[in-house]
Amino acid sequence: MGILAWIVFGGLAGLVAGYLMGGGGGSIIDIIVGIVGALLGGFIMGLVGHAGVTGWNWRSFEVAVLGAMVLLFVLRLVRGRERVRGRG
C-alpha cells in the first residue's frame, strides 16, 4: 500500500478503535493512533506467524483496528498513571 492508503486505512481503523473503546483522545489523535496501531497490529500478527496488514481488505482492517485498540489501551494506562502522580 502507498503512504496515502496507509494514512486513510490507519485513520479509519483509529476512528473505529476509539469508538469501540468508548471514545479516544479526539479525531486527530484517534487517526494518529490508528496509523501507528495498524503498524503495531501487523507487527504483532507477524510475531505469532500470521499475515498482518496485507492490503485493503477486511482481515487487514481487523488487524489494524486490533492494533489501534491495543495502543489506545496502553496509552490510557500510561495517562492514568501520569494523572495519579500529578495529584500526589
N, C-alpha and C positions, 0 to 999 in steps of 0.2 A: 504494500500500500504506500502511496505517496504521503508526504508530510501533511498536506491539506486533509486527506482522507483520515489520517491518524487523529488530527485535531477534531474533526467533526465526529468521528467514531467515538473517541475518548470523551468528548464533550457530552454526547448523548448518554453514554454509559455513566458519566458522573452525575448528570441530572437524575437519571433513573435511580442510581445508588443513593443519592441524597434523599430522594422521595421515599425509597424503601426503608431508609434508616431513620425516618422521622424528621427530615429537614437537615440540611447540611449547613455550610457556612455562607450560603448565598450562591447565586447562579454562577458567578465568575469563579469562586473558589471550588464549587462542585465540578465545573468544567476542567479546571486545572487538576483537581484530584482524579477526575475520570481519565484524563490523558496519562497521568502517572500510574493510575490504577490499572489501566489496560496493559501497560508495560509490566507492572508487577504481577498481574494475573497470568500473563504469558510466561513470565519467568517461573512462577510457582508451578504452573502446569508442566513446564519443561523439566522441572526438578522431579516430578512424580512420573515422568515418562509419557506424558500426553502432549498432543499438539496444543499450542497456545492460541494466540490470535493469528489466524491464517488468511484472513481476508474479510470481506464484507459479507458475513453470514451470521445466522442466529447463534451458532455454537461459539463463535468468536465474541459475539456481543455478550453472551452469558459469562464468558471468561473475563471480559473487560469489566462488566458490572460487578462480578465477584471480587476482582482485584480492587476496584474502587471502594467496595464495601469494606474490605479488609483495611485499606488505607484510611478510610474515614473512622473506622473503629479505633485504630491505633492513634490517629490524631486526636480523637476525643479523649482517649486515656491520657495522653500527654497534656492536653489542655486542662483536663480535670485536675491533674497533679499540680500544674502551674497555679491554678486558682486557689487550691488548698494552701500552697506555700505562701502565696501573696497575702493571705488573711492572717497568718500567724505572726 
